[in-house]
Amino acid sequence: MRLLLDPRVRETLVSLAILLGSYLAARLVSFLFAQVLTRAARRTASTLDDRLIGALERPLTYSLFLVGAWAAVHRLPVAPRWVDRSDGVLFVLAAGLVTLGVARAYGIFLGWYTTESRHPQAEGLAREFGPLFGKVGKVFIAVIGTITILQHFGVDVASLVVSLGVGSLAVGLAAQDTLANMFAGFTLMLDRPFKLGDRVRLASGEVGDVELIGIRATHLRTLDETVLVVPNSALVKERLTNLTWPDRRLTLRLELGMPHDADPSLVRKILTESALASPRVDRSRAPLALITRFGEFAVVWLLVFWAADYAEEGLARSEVHEEIQRRLGQAGIEFPVPVRRVISGSEVQAS
């Protein structure tokens, strides 16, 4: 009984009671997470809340226990230096738990956004920039947690940040082209001028299907079945044509020379019917046959029609060419060719 009257013993027992109470409270919170919140989350259509509850259960319960441990330590009858040291250890543990919880929540939210949010850009984002954003975000969260711990122990973080800034400036100057391509990749992700599978034509004339949109470069599979690697900065600076938008139809133009004595109405009929004869030509839009100019030996016609699918552009052109040649032959119309007559000196003198 006299032992219980000792203030040091009473404070120690109170600290143990607080520690036990915090442990029981942590177990209760864990039980609520497992039994109540988890069941409630299962009733929702989204899996985001299920993942968050599962990821944050342990960090929250451990944090609650640390709060009780902090209160218990401050009631112990020990020297102040030991209390300060215990505070430092508990602060590091608490900061680590908070950092872990935030990093887990960030990773889960990013994974949900890129796979289940049904955002129109989510599918491409998951394959293209999801891993990068996940790593960069977690590193940033870890850096913030580390800076918080260092500031708690009186470390001059400002000078450290300045040193890192100078080093980052040197690295940035040395890798400015790479950084330019990376920022251009982010711009392509936000602006979305094309997506995976689209066929694009570059300002230099190359045509290819987008296979990969990376951080540094974009890969195009050309019509020659080769892969063209284009830096992202070039795609942002130069003009390009997306052949897939607004639909897969593609306007095709053919220039042909017809004889001067050919009937224009007959030529127009042959050209338009030849275009519609191909199954790869869009029949919902009528072809156009126009006279563009009169040449020295031929009348130049322009035939405009639309391929139903840009992927069959070559076949559509070939079939229309073949049909035009066949119908012109049936109509007795020959393609004009330039004729040069060489007159000798004797013929000139004779004349």
C-alpha positions as CSV (number, residue, x, y, z in Angstrom):
1,M,0.0,0.0,0.0
2,R,2.8,2.3,0.8
3,L,4.3,1.5,-2.6
4,L,1.1,2.8,-4.3
5,L,1.4,6.0,-2.3
6,D,4.7,6.7,-3.9
7,P,4.1,9.4,-6.6
8,R,6.7,7.9,-8.9
9,V,4.9,4.5,-8.8
10,R,1.5,6.1,-9.3
11,E,2.7,8.1,-12.4
12,T,4.3,4.9,-13.7
13,L,1.0,3.0,-13.3
14,V,-0.9,5.8,-14.9
15,S,1.5,5.8,-17.9
16,L,1.0,2.0,-18.2
17,A,-2.8,2.5,-18.0
18,I,-2.6,5.1,-20.8
19,L,-0.4,2.9,-22.9
20,L,-2.9,0.0,-22.4
21,G,-5.8,2.2,-23.1
22,S,-4.2,3.4,-26.4
23,Y,-3.5,-0.2,-27.4
24,L,-7.2,-1.1,-26.8
25,A,-8.4,1.9,-28.7
26,A,-6.1,1.0,-31.6
27,R,-7.6,-2.5,-31.6
28,L,-11.1,-1.1,-31.5
29,V,-10.3,1.2,-34.5
30,S,-8.9,-1.8,-36.3
31,F,-12.1,-3.8,-35.6
32,L,-14.2,-0.9,-36.9
33,F,-12.2,-0.8,-40.1
34,A,-12.5,-4.6,-40.6
35,Q,-16.2,-5.0,-39.6
36,V,-18.0,-1.7,-40.3
37,L,-16.2,0.4,-42.8
38,T,-15.1,-2.5,-45.0
39,R,-18.6,-3.8,-45.2
40,A,-19.9,-0.4,-46.0
41,A,-17.3,0.1,-48.7
42,R,-18.3,-3.2,-50.4
43,R,-21.8,-1.9,-51.0
44,T,-20.4,0.9,-53.3
45,A,-19.7,0.4,-57.0
46,S,-16.2,1.8,-56.9
47,T,-13.3,-0.1,-55.4
48,L,-11.5,3.1,-54.4
49,D,-12.9,3.2,-50.9
50,D,-12.2,-0.5,-50.4
51,R,-8.5,0.0,-51.3
52,L,-8.2,3.1,-49.2
53,I,-9.6,1.4,-46.1
54,G,-7.3,-1.6,-46.5
55,A,-4.3,0.6,-47.0
56,L,-4.9,3.1,-44.2
57,E,-6.1,0.7,-41.5
58,R,-2.6,-0.1,-40.0
59,P,-1.1,3.4,-40.3
60,L,-4.2,4.9,-38.5
61,T,-4.2,2.3,-35.7
62,Y,-0.5,2.6,-35.1
63,S,-0.8,6.4,-35.0
64,L,-3.4,6.2,-32.4
65,F,-1.2,3.9,-30.3
66,L,1.7,6.4,-30.7
67,V,-0.5,9.2,-29.4
68,G,-1.1,7.1,-26.2
69,A,2.6,6.3,-26.0
70,W,3.4,10.0,-26.2
71,A,1.0,10.8,-23.4
72,A,2.4,7.9,-21.3
73,V,6.0,9.0,-21.8
74,H,5.2,12.5,-20.6
75,R,3.8,11.2,-17.3
76,L,6.8,9.0,-16.5
77,P,8.9,10.2,-13.7
78,V,12.2,10.2,-15.6
79,A,14.8,12.8,-16.5
80,P,13.8,15.5,-19.1
81,R,16.5,14.4,-21.5
82,W,15.0,10.9,-21.7
83,V,11.6,12.4,-22.4
84,D,13.1,14.5,-25.2
85,R,14.7,11.5,-26.7
86,S,11.5,9.5,-26.5
87,D,9.7,12.4,-28.1
88,G,12.2,12.4,-31.0
89,V,11.7,8.6,-31.5
90,L,7.9,8.9,-31.4
91,F,8.0,11.9,-33.8
92,V,10.1,9.9,-36.3
93,L,7.7,7.0,-36.0
94,A,4.6,9.2,-36.4
95,A,6.1,11.1,-39.4
96,G,7.0,7.8,-41.0
97,L,3.4,6.4,-40.5
98,V,1.9,9.6,-41.9
99,T,4.2,9.5,-44.9
100,L,3.5,5.9,-45.5
101,G,-0.3,6.5,-45.3
102,V,-0.2,9.4,-47.7
103,A,2.0,7.5,-50.2
104,R,-0.3,4.5,-50.1
105,A,-3.4,6.7,-50.6
106,Y,-1.7,8.5,-53.5
107,G,-0.7,5.3,-55.2
108,I,-4.2,3.8,-54.7
109,F,-5.9,7.0,-56.0
110,L,-3.6,7.2,-59.0
111,G,-4.2,3.5,-59.8
112,W,-7.9,3.9,-59.5
113,Y,-7.9,7.0,-61.7
114,T,-5.9,5.4,-64.5
115,T,-7.9,2.1,-64.5
116,E,-11.4,2.5,-63.2
117,S,-12.3,6.2,-63.3
118,R,-13.6,5.9,-66.9
119,H,-12.0,9.2,-67.7
120,P,-11.6,9.6,-71.4
121,Q,-7.9,10.0,-71.0
122,A,-7.4,7.4,-68.3
123,E,-6.6,4.4,-70.5
124,G,-3.7,6.1,-72.3
125,L,-2.6,7.7,-69.1
126,A,-2.3,4.4,-67.4
127,R,0.1,3.0,-70.0
128,E,2.0,6.2,-70.7
129,F,2.5,8.2,-67.6
130,G,1.0,6.3,-64.7
131,P,4.2,4.6,-63.5
132,L,6.2,7.9,-63.8
133,F,3.6,9.9,-61.8
134,G,3.5,7.1,-59.2
135,K,7.2,7.1,-58.7
136,V,7.6,10.9,-58.8
137,G,4.7,11.4,-56.4
138,K,5.9,8.9,-53.8
139,V,9.5,10.4,-54.0
140,F,8.0,13.8,-53.4
141,I,6.0,12.6,-50.4
142,A,9.1,10.9,-49.0
143,V,11.1,14.1,-49.4
144,I,8.5,16.1,-47.6
145,G,8.4,13.6,-44.7
146,T,12.2,13.7,-44.5
147,I,12.3,17.5,-44.4
148,T,9.7,17.5,-41.7
149,I,11.8,15.2,-39.5
150,L,15.0,17.2,-40.1
151,Q,13.3,20.4,-39.2
152,H,12.0,18.8,-36.0
153,F,15.6,18.1,-35.0
154,G,16.8,21.6,-35.8
155,V,18.6,20.8,-39.1
156,D,18.9,23.8,-41.4
157,V,16.8,22.6,-44.3
158,A,17.0,25.9,-46.1
159,S,20.7,25.6,-46.9
160,L,20.2,22.0,-47.9
161,V,17.4,23.0,-50.3
162,V,19.6,25.7,-51.8
163,S,22.4,23.2,-52.3
164,L,20.0,20.9,-54.0
165,G,18.7,23.7,-56.1
166,V,22.2,24.6,-57.4
167,G,22.8,20.9,-58.2
168,S,19.5,20.7,-60.0
169,L,20.3,23.7,-62.0
170,A,23.6,22.1,-63.2
171,V,21.8,18.9,-64.0
172,G,19.1,20.8,-65.9
173,L,21.6,22.7,-68.0
174,A,23.4,19.5,-68.8
175,A,20.2,17.6,-69.8
176,Q,18.1,20.4,-71.2
177,D,17.2,18.5,-74.3
178,T,16.0,15.5,-72.3
179,L,14.0,17.8,-70.0
180,A,12.5,19.6,-73.0
181,N,11.3,16.2,-74.3
182,M,9.9,15.3,-70.9
183,F,7.9,18.5,-70.6
184,A,6.8,18.1,-74.2
185,G,5.6,14.6,-73.2
186,F,3.5,16.1,-70.4
187,T,2.1,18.6,-72.9
188,L,1.1,15.8,-75.3
189,M,-0.6,14.0,-72.4
190,L,-2.7,17.1,-71.5
191,D,-3.4,18.3,-75.0
192,R,-4.0,14.9,-76.5
193,P,-3.5,15.7,-80.2
194,F,-3.4,11.9,-80.8
195,K,-3.7,8.7,-78.9
196,L,-2.3,5.2,-79.2
197,G,-3.4,3.6,-82.5
198,D,-4.0,6.9,-84.3
199,R,-2.3,7.4,-87.7
200,V,-0.5,10.7,-88.0
201,R,1.4,12.6,-90.8
202,L,4.3,14.6,-89.7
203,A,5.3,18.0,-91.1
204,S,8.3,16.2,-92.8
205,G,5.8,13.9,-94.6
206,E,6.3,10.6,-92.7
207,V,3.1,8.7,-91.9
208,G,2.7,6.1,-89.2
209,D,0.6,4.7,-86.4
210,V,1.2,5.8,-82.8
211,E,2.6,2.7,-80.9
212,L,4.1,4.3,-77.8
213,I,4.0,7.8,-76.2
214,G,7.0,7.8,-73.9
215,I,8.5,10.4,-71.7
216,R,11.3,11.3,-74.1
217,A,10.0,10.2,-77.5
218,T,7.0,8.9,-79.4
219,H,7.2,5.7,-81.5
220,L,5.4,5.5,-84.9
221,R,5.1,2.4,-86.9
222,T,5.4,3.5,-90.5
223,L,3.8,2.0,-93.6
224,D,7.1,0.3,-94.3
225,E,6.7,-1.7,-91.1
226,T,9.6,0.2,-89.4
227,V,9.5,2.1,-86.2
228,L,10.1,5.9,-86.4
229,V,11.3,7.4,-83.1
230,V,10.3,11.1,-82.9
231,P,11.3,13.4,-80.0
232,N,8.3,14.8,-78.1
233,S,9.7,18.3,-78.4
234,A,9.5,18.0,-82.2
235,L,5.9,16.9,-82.1
236,V,5.0,19.9,-79.9
237,K,6.8,22.4,-82.1
238,E,5.9,21.2,-85.6
239,R,2.6,20.8,-87.2
240,L,1.1,17.3,-87.7
241,T,-2.0,15.8,-89.2
242,N,-4.1,13.3,-87.3
243,L,-5.6,11.1,-90.0
244,T,-7.9,9.3,-87.5
245,W,-9.8,12.4,-86.5
246,P,-12.7,13.1,-86.8
247,D,-13.3,9.7,-88.4
248,R,-11.3,7.1,-90.4
249,R,-12.4,8.4,-93.8
250,L,-9.6,10.0,-95.9
251,T,-9.9,12.4,-98.8
252,L,-8.0,11.2,-101.9
253,R,-7.2,13.2,-105.0
254,L,-6.1,11.9,-108.4
255,E,-4.9,14.1,-111.3
256,L,-5.3,12.7,-114.8
257,G,-4.7,14.1,-118.3
258,M,-7.5,13.6,-120.9
259,P,-7.4,14.4,-124.6
260,H,-8.6,17.8,-125.7
261,D,-11.2,16.3,-128.0
262,A,-12.7,14.0,-125.3
263,D,-16.3,14.8,-124.3
264,P,-16.2,16.4,-120.8
265,S,-19.5,14.9,-119.7
266,L,-18.3,11.4,-120.7
267,V,-15.0,11.8,-118.9
268,R,-16.8,13.1,-115.8
269,K,-19.1,10.1,-115.8
270,I,-16.2,7.6,-116.3
271,L,-14.2,9.1,-113.4
272,T,-17.0,9.3,-110.9
273,E,-18.4,5.8,-111.7
274,S,-14.9,4.4,-111.5
275,A,-14.4,5.8,-108.0
276,L,-17.7,4.4,-106.8
277,A,-16.9,1.0,-108.3
278,S,-14.3,0.3,-105.5
279,P,-15.7,-1.3,-102.3
280,R,-13.0,0.6,-100.4
281,V,-14.4,4.0,-101.4
282,D,-17.0,5.7,-99.2
283,R,-20.3,5.7,-101.2
284,S,-22.0,8.1,-98.8
285,R,-20.2,11.1,-100.4
286,A,-20.4,11.6,-104.1
287,P,-17.0,11.9,-105.9
288,L,-16.1,15.1,-107.7
289,A,-14.5,15.3,-111.1
290,L,-13.3,18.8,-112.0
291,I,-11.2,20.4,-114.8
292,T,-8.3,22.2,-113.2
293,R,-6.4,23.5,-116.2
294,F,-5.7,23.1,-119.9
295,G,-2.2,21.8,-120.6
296,E,-0.2,21.8,-123.8
297,F,-1.2,18.3,-124.8
298,A,-4.0,17.4,-122.3
299,V,-6.9,18.6,-120.2
300,V,-6.0,18.1,-116.6
301,W,-8.8,16.6,-114.5
302,L,-9.0,16.3,-110.7
303,L,-10.9,13.4,-109.2
304,V,-11.8,13.8,-105.5
305,F,-13.2,10.8,-103.6
306,W,-13.1,9.5,-100.0
307,A,-11.5,6.2,-98.8
308,A,-13.8,4.5,-96.3
309,D,-10.7,3.7,-94.1
310,Y,-7.4,5.5,-94.2
311,A,-5.6,2.1,-93.6
312,E,-6.8,1.1,-97.1
313,E,-5.7,4.3,-98.9
314,G,-3.3,2.5,-101.2
315,L,-5.7,-0.2,-102.2
316,A,-8.4,2.3,-102.9
317,R,-6.2,4.4,-105.1
318,S,-5.0,1.3,-107.0
319,E,-8.6,0.0,-107.6
320,V,-9.8,3.3,-108.8
321,H,-6.8,3.7,-111.2
322,E,-7.5,0.2,-112.6
323,E,-11.2,0.9,-113.1
324,I,-10.5,4.2,-114.8
325,Q,-8.1,2.6,-117.2
326,R,-10.6,-0.2,-118.0
327,R,-13.5,2.2,-118.7
328,L,-11.5,4.6,-120.7
329,G,-10.3,1.7,-122.9
330,Q,-14.0,0.6,-123.4
331,A,-14.9,4.2,-124.4
332,G,-12.0,4.4,-126.8
333,I,-10.3,7.3,-125.0
334,E,-6.6,7.1,-124.8
335,F,-4.3,8.9,-122.4
336,P,-2.6,11.7,-124.2
337,V,1.2,11.6,-124.4
338,P,3.5,14.4,-125.6
339,V,4.7,14.0,-129.2
340,R,7.9,15.6,-130.4
341,R,8.7,15.9,-134.1
342,V,12.3,16.4,-135.0
343,I,12.7,18.3,-138.3
344,S,16.0,18.0,-140.1
345,G,17.8,20.8,-141.9
346,S,17.1,19.2,-145.3
347,E,13.3,19.3,-144.6
348,V,13.5,22.9,-143.6
349,Q,15.4,23.8,-146.8
350,A,13.0,21.8,-148.9
351,S,10.1,23.7,-147.4
